[in-house]
Amino acid sequence: MKDKIIEKNRRIAEWALSLKGLPGDVWFRPFKEGSWGTAEVIAHLMFWDYNVIDSRLKPFLQSEKLSESKLDVQKINDNAAAYARKTDKQEVIDEFVNARIDLIGLIEAMPSEAFSQKLPGKK
């Protein structure tokens, strides 16, 4: 399971690098009326990667208690979308890839048996 997670995340990071050649109008074009485009989705993934890194993986690896504080999901998503709209495409992609590399590194550091453990909290 661990290896599959790592490989899938590597492929997503590689795919994101291919988006550097996307024209600006396509980068921001919504997938459908009223939805996000590629820019916002990539930033969204990056913001959530950092959230998982900071609130789950690092505490887990440091044998700390995981935070049970409520997340403001809408605020995180809104901040990601706003960030994507004001930041250069190359920078958003590079930051996403770096976040994904950090995520992969932490997953690699986890013992394989950790992937079968249940975490406290909601299902």
Residue, then its C-alpha position, 0 to 999 in steps of 0.5 A: m500500500k505504501d509503495k502504491i501511494i508513493e508511486k501515485n504521488r510521484r506520477i501526479a508531481e510529474w504530470a503537474l510539471s507538464l502543465k508548465g506549457l499550458p497557455g494562460d487562458v487554459w490555465f485559468r479556464p474553468f472546467k465547467e461554468g462556475s467551477w475552478g480551472t487548473a490553476e485553482v485545482i493545483a493550488h488546492l492540492m498544494f494547500w492540502d498537501y501542506n495541511v497533511i504534512d503539518s497536521r498529520l505526517k510530521p506529528f505522526l513521525q515525531s510521535e506527537k498527538l494528532s490535532e483534533s481541531k476543526l479545519d475551516v475547509q472553505k477557508i483553505n479552499d478559498n485561500a488556495a484559489a486566491y493564491a492561484r489567481k495572484t501567483d505566476k503559473q510556474e511558481v504555483i506548479d513548482e511549489f506544488v511539486n515541492a510540496r508533493i516531494d516533501l509529502i513523498g519523503l515523509i511517507e517514505a519515512m513512515p514504517s510500512e505497518a503504519f499504513s494499517q493503523k487506524l487514526p483517532g477521530k472520525k472514520 
